[in-house]
Amino acid sequence: MRVALVNPPWVYRHSIYFGCRSPHLPLEFAYAAALLENAGHEALLVDAHGAALDCESAASAVADFRPDMTAVTTEPTYLFWRCAPPELCVPRQFFDALGDRGGVRVAVGPHGSATPATTLWKVGADVVVRGECEEAILELANRAPESITGIAYRSGEQVVVNGAPRAAQFTNAPALRWETSAIVRHGHHHHRFDGDFSGPAAEVEASRGCPYSCTFCAKMDYRDKYRRRELAPLLQEIDGLIAQGVTYVYFIDEIFLPNRALLEALCTRDIQFGVQTRIDLWKPDMLDLMGRAGCVSIEAGVESLTQEGRASLAKKCRLTTDQLADLLIRAREAVPFVQANLIAVAGDEADLVERWRERLQRHGVWANDPVPLYPYPSSPDYWRLFGAPDDNAWERAHAHYLGQFTQFSEIQDEQPLPLQHLEAACRHG
């Protein structure tokens, strides 16, 4: 079978989206392409966002390939499944441009994982994968949808939801190979602020999922169970990137846990990297090793500055706020850029936040102005507020978010619009 895998050309006008808006490598489709080709299928990966293609150009590239199946993602790569743009107009616009030239239409991503039926109709897909998608895409290339679990598909005028969201094995994920042209154009060093830097960058995945269940984290339906990737193919992938000129990699892991074997291996390689983690899980000697291994950026989730606030978020953090600050300051001695993430939590008074931020900044640690978080349908916060997601879940979450806050993330220059306005291009049916 011939399968096209498309990362569409993302735009974010008037979106609540607070993830990075630069292009990133479409890791989920790279895994899928490797599995397809190993099984004897033909795969075409079209990264319209990375290659600066519009929907029409991307659709033409797919049509020229004459696929039997075309999969499109509903978010800008695995890095942002937990904070995807709620609106589905971009993947819908791609499918509209493609028309009937792409074979079976498949949508993958967090939207269909939580709300499969409404996602299928909004995007105009025939099949929606629930949960992690790489193995499901291979199964769809081999078998009829009716025999596959963890998907939803059209059956006449109805949508059949066949099973719960999927989790891939992942631990045995192969070393990914990227076209040199894709690497050369990928100059964005994600979450890096340590000064001048040059050379291509890449995103890499060393682990998937998280052993914690914080209330604000949208991961109940995807990338949930923690798994660590086998070290040999991971290092093979990194060595391949270095050979292509990559100077910086960003580990997209939901939580980069201490991994001495990986860090010691990175010490012997000419590469710098960034991570997102919880600072309370690190000892000072491991933070020093992280610095020696080439880490130049740590994004650490602290969220609340009171033990009560962290408990209300189910953080299960055993350290005090002062101990967290001490570890962040120690990390900054080994790593050029360290950020403590804060979110808007009731009880964290403004003067407390300001004093804490000032203390960290005196030691070179950046702490953001606390930001409001969106109650994604796959987060415990959504279930606490509204119960199980239904076909109106994204609209409900969006209206709640816009109604609660007048100031949003620092990168949101435009006033966010209601979801109905953003999805005006998403025709149902």
C-alpha positions in Angstrom: 0.0 0.0 0.0 1.0 3.6 -0.7 0.6 5.8 2.4 1.0 9.6 2.6 1.8 11.1 6.0 1.1 14.9 6.2 2.0 17.5 8.8 -0.1 20.4 7.5 1.0 24.1 7.4 0.1 25.3 10.8 -1.2 28.9 11.5 -2.3 30.2 14.9 -4.2 33.4 14.3 -6.4 34.2 17.3 -5.7 30.8 18.8 -5.3 30.1 22.6 -2.4 27.8 21.6 0.6 28.5 23.9 3.1 26.0 22.5 6.0 27.0 20.3 4.9 28.1 16.9 8.1 27.3 15.0 8.2 24.1 12.9 9.3 20.9 14.6 10.1 17.5 13.2 6.9 15.3 12.8 8.2 12.4 14.9 5.0 10.4 14.9 5.0 10.2 11.2 8.7 9.4 11.0 8.0 6.4 13.2 5.0 5.4 11.1 7.0 5.7 7.9 9.8 3.5 9.3 7.2 0.8 10.3 5.5 1.0 7.0 8.6 0.7 4.9 9.9 -2.2 7.0 6.7 -4.0 6.3 7.0 -3.5 2.5 4.7 -0.5 2.1 5.6 2.8 0.4 5.4 5.9 2.5 5.6 9.6 1.7 6.2 12.1 4.5 5.1 15.6 3.6 6.1 18.1 6.3 4.2 21.1 5.0 4.9 23.2 8.1 8.7 22.6 8.0 8.9 23.0 4.2 6.7 26.2 4.2 4.2 24.6 1.8 0.6 25.8 1.7 -2.3 23.4 1.7 -2.6 23.4 -2.1 1.1 22.6 -2.6 1.1 19.9 0.0 -2.1 18.4 -1.5 -0.4 18.4 -5.0 2.6 16.5 -3.6 0.3 13.9 -2.1 -1.8 13.6 -5.2 1.4 13.0 -7.3 2.2 10.1 -5.0 -1.2 8.5 -5.7 -1.7 7.1 -2.2 -4.2 4.5 -1.1 -4.3 6.2 2.3 -3.5 9.7 3.6 -3.0 10.5 7.3 -2.9 14.0 8.7 -2.1 15.1 12.2 -4.3 17.4 14.2 -1.5 19.0 16.1 2.1 20.2 15.3 4.0 17.0 16.2 4.2 14.8 19.3 5.9 17.6 21.2 2.6 19.4 21.6 0.0 16.7 22.0 -0.6 18.0 25.6 -1.3 21.5 24.5 -2.6 21.2 20.9 -4.4 24.1 19.1 -8.1 23.3 19.9 -9.3 24.4 16.5 -9.2 21.8 13.6 -9.4 24.2 10.6 -5.9 23.5 9.4 -6.2 19.7 8.9 -9.7 20.3 7.4 -8.3 22.8 4.9 -5.7 20.3 3.9 -8.2 17.6 3.3 -10.4 20.0 1.4 -7.5 20.9 -0.9 -6.7 17.2 -1.4 -10.2 16.3 -2.4 -10.6 12.7 -3.5 -7.0 12.3 -4.5 -5.7 10.8 -1.3 -7.5 7.5 -0.8 -8.7 6.7 2.7 -8.5 9.7 5.0 -7.0 9.2 8.4 -6.7 11.7 11.2 -4.3 11.2 14.2 -3.8 13.4 17.3 -5.1 14.3 20.7 -8.5 15.6 19.4 -9.6 12.2 18.0 -8.2 10.5 21.0 -10.6 12.3 23.3 -13.5 13.1 21.0 -13.3 10.7 18.1 -16.7 11.3 16.4 -16.7 15.1 16.4 -13.1 15.1 15.2 -13.9 12.7 12.3 -16.7 15.0 11.1 -14.9 18.3 11.7 -11.8 17.1 9.8 -13.6 15.2 7.1 -11.8 12.0 7.8 -12.8 8.4 7.2 -10.9 7.0 10.2 -9.6 8.6 13.4 -6.8 6.9 15.4 -7.3 7.2 19.2 -4.0 7.5 21.1 -0.5 6.9 19.8 -0.7 6.5 16.1 2.4 4.8 14.5 1.4 1.2 15.0 -2.2 1.9 14.2 -1.2 3.4 10.8 0.7 0.2 9.9 -2.4 -1.9 11.0 -4.6 0.3 8.8 -2.3 -0.4 5.9 -2.7 -4.1 6.4 -6.3 -4.6 7.5 -9.8 -3.3 7.4 -10.8 -0.8 10.1 -13.4 -3.1 11.5 -10.7 -5.5 12.7 -8.6 -2.8 14.5 -9.0 -1.5 18.0 -8.3 2.0 19.2 -9.8 3.7 16.2 -13.1 5.3 15.1 -14.4 5.0 11.5 -17.4 5.9 9.4 -20.1 3.3 8.8 -22.6 4.9 6.6 -23.9 7.9 8.4 -22.7 6.6 11.8 -19.3 6.7 13.5 -18.2 3.4 15.1 -15.8 3.8 18.0 -13.8 0.6 18.3 -12.0 0.5 21.7 -10.0 2.8 24.0 -7.0 5.0 23.0 -3.9 3.1 22.0 -0.4 3.0 23.5 2.5 2.0 21.2 5.2 -0.2 22.5 7.8 2.5 21.8 10.6 1.0 23.8 11.8 -0.7 20.6 11.4 2.4 18.4 13.9 2.3 15.5 16.5 5.0 14.9 14.8 7.6 12.8 16.4 8.8 9.5 15.7 12.2 8.1 16.2 13.7 4.7 19.2 16.0 4.7 17.0 18.8 3.3 14.7 18.5 6.3 17.6 18.8 8.7 19.2 21.7 6.9 16.1 23.8 7.0 15.4 23.0 10.7 17.4 25.9 12.3 15.0 26.3 15.2 16.6 25.4 18.6 13.6 24.7 20.7 13.5 26.4 24.1 17.1 27.6 23.9 18.0 31.0 25.3 21.6 30.7 26.3 23.0 33.0 23.6 24.2 32.8 20.0 23.9 29.4 18.5 24.2 28.0 15.0 23.7 24.8 13.1 20.6 22.7 12.5 18.6 21.3 15.4 16.3 18.3 15.8 13.8 16.8 18.2 14.4 13.4 19.7 12.4 11.2 22.0 14.2 9.2 24.8 11.0 8.3 26.8 7.3 8.6 26.4 4.6 9.2 29.0 4.8 10.3 32.6 4.4 8.3 35.8 2.5 11.3 37.4 -1.1 12.4 36.9 -1.1 16.1 37.5 -4.6 17.5 37.2 -3.8 20.1 34.5 -1.9 17.7 32.2 -3.7 16.5 29.0 -2.5 13.0 28.7 -5.2 10.7 29.9 -6.0 9.5 26.3 -2.5 9.5 24.8 1.2 9.3 25.7 0.3 8.4 29.3 2.1 5.3 30.5 5.8 5.9 31.1 8.2 4.0 28.8 11.9 4.4 28.3 13.4 3.8 24.8 16.1 1.3 24.3 19.5 3.1 24.4 21.2 1.7 21.4 18.7 2.9 18.7 18.4 6.2 20.5 22.1 6.8 20.4 22.2 5.6 16.8 19.6 8.2 15.9 21.5 11.0 17.7 24.8 9.9 16.0 23.0 10.1 12.6 21.8 13.6 13.4 25.3 14.7 14.4 26.7 13.3 11.1 24.1 15.5 9.3 25.4 18.6 11.1 23.0 18.9 14.0 24.4 20.8 16.9 21.4 20.7 19.3 18.6 18.3 20.1 15.6 18.8 22.2 14.2 15.8 24.0 10.4 16.0 23.7 9.9 13.6 26.6 6.9 14.6 28.8 9.3 14.2 31.7 13.0 13.7 31.2 13.9 11.5 34.2 17.4 11.0 35.4 19.1 8.5 33.1 22.8 8.1 33.9 23.6 5.7 31.0 22.2 8.2 28.5 23.9 11.2 30.1 27.2 9.5 30.2 26.9 8.5 26.5 26.1 12.1 25.6 29.2 13.2 27.5 31.2 11.6 24.7 29.3 13.2 21.8 29.6 16.7 20.4 26.0 17.7 20.9 24.0 20.1 23.1 20.4 19.5 24.3 17.4 20.7 26.1 14.8 19.0 28.3 11.6 19.4 30.2 11.5 17.8 33.7 10.6 18.1 37.3 13.4 19.5 39.4 12.4 17.7 42.5 13.4 14.3 40.9 17.1 15.3 40.5 20.0 15.1 42.9 22.9 17.7 42.7 25.4 15.1 41.3 23.0 14.2 38.4 22.4 17.9 37.7 26.2 18.3 37.4 26.3 15.3 35.0 23.5 16.8 33.0 25.6 19.9 32.5 28.7 17.9 31.5 26.6 15.9 29.0 25.8 19.1 27.1 22.5 20.2 28.5 22.0 24.0 27.9 18.2 24.3 28.6 16.1 22.9 31.4 12.3 23.7 31.6 11.1 22.6 35.1 7.5 22.4 36.1 7.0 23.9 39.6 3.5 25.2 38.9 2.5 26.4 42.4 4.5 28.1 45.2 2.6 26.6 48.1 2.5 23.0 49.2 -1.3 23.3 49.3 -1.3 24.5 45.7 0.9 21.7 44.5 -1.2 19.2 46.3 -4.4 20.6 44.7 -2.7 19.9 41.3 -1.8 16.3 42.4 1.9 17.0 41.9 3.0 14.6 44.7 6.0 16.8 45.3 7.8 16.0 48.6 10.0 19.1 48.6 9.3 22.5 50.1 9.2 25.6 47.9 12.6 26.7 49.3 14.1 23.3 48.5 12.7 23.6 44.9 14.4 27.0 44.6 17.7 25.6 45.9 17.7 22.8 43.3 16.8 25.3 40.5 19.7 27.5 41.5 22.0 24.5 41.7 20.9 23.4 38.2 21.8 26.9 36.9 25.4 26.4 38.1 25.7 23.5 35.6 23.3 24.5 32.8 23.2 27.9 31.0 19.4 28.3 31.0 17.0 27.1 33.6 13.3 28.0 33.7 10.7 27.3 36.4 7.2 27.0 35.0 4.4 28.6 37.0 0.7 28.4 36.4 -2.1 30.5 37.8 -3.2 28.7 41.0 -5.7 30.0 43.6 -3.8 30.9 46.8 -0.5 31.9 45.1 -0.6 35.5 46.1 1.0 38.0 43.7 3.5 39.3 46.2 4.7 35.8 47.0 5.1 35.0 43.3 7.0 38.2 42.7 9.4 37.7 45.6 10.1 34.1 44.5 10.7 35.1 40.9 13.0 37.9 42.0 15.1 35.5 44.1 15.5 33.1 41.3 16.3 35.8 38.8 19.1 37.0 41.0 20.7 33.6 40.5 20.1 33.5 36.8 17.0 31.3 36.9 14.0 32.5 34.9 10.5 31.9 36.3 7.6 32.9 34.1 4.6 35.0 35.1 2.0 32.5 36.1 -0.2 31.5 33.1 -3.8 30.2 33.0 -4.1 26.7 31.6 -6.8 25.4 29.3 -8.9 22.5 30.6 -8.1 20.1 27.7 -10.7 17.3 27.4 -8.0 14.7 28.2 -7.0 16.3 31.5 -8.3 15.5 35.0 -9.2 19.2 35.3 -11.7 18.8 32.5 -13.3 15.7 34.1 -13.5 17.5 37.4 -15.2 20.5 35.8 -17.5 18.9 33.3 -17.4 15.1 33.5 -16.6 12.8 30.6 -16.0 14.6 27.3 -18.8 14.6 24.8 -19.1 16.0 21.2 -19.1 19.6 22.6 -16.1 19.1 24.8 -13.7 21.4 23.0 -16.2 24.2 22.6 -17.1 23.9 26.3 -13.4 24.0 27.4 -12.8 26.9 25.1 -15.7 29.0 26.4 -14.7 28.2 30.0 -11.1 29.3 29.4 -12.1 32.6 27.6 -14.6 33.3 30.3 -12.2 32.8 33.2 -9.3 35.0 31.9 -8.6 38.3 30.3 -4.8 37.9 30.1 -3.2 34.8 28.6 0.2 33.4 27.7 3.0 35.9 26.9 3.3 34.6 23.4 -0.4 35.2 22.6 -0.2 38.6 20.9 -3.8 38.4 19.5 -7.0 38.2 21.6 -8.1 34.5 21.3 -11.5 34.0 19.6 -14.3 31.6 20.4 -13.8 28.1 18.9 -16.8 28.5 16.7 -15.2 31.4 14.9 -11.9 29.6 14.5 -13.5 26.6 13.1 -15.7 28.4 10.6 -13.8 26.5 7.9 -14.6 23.2 9.5 -17.8 22.0 7.7 -19.6 19.2 9.4 -20.6 16.2 7.3 
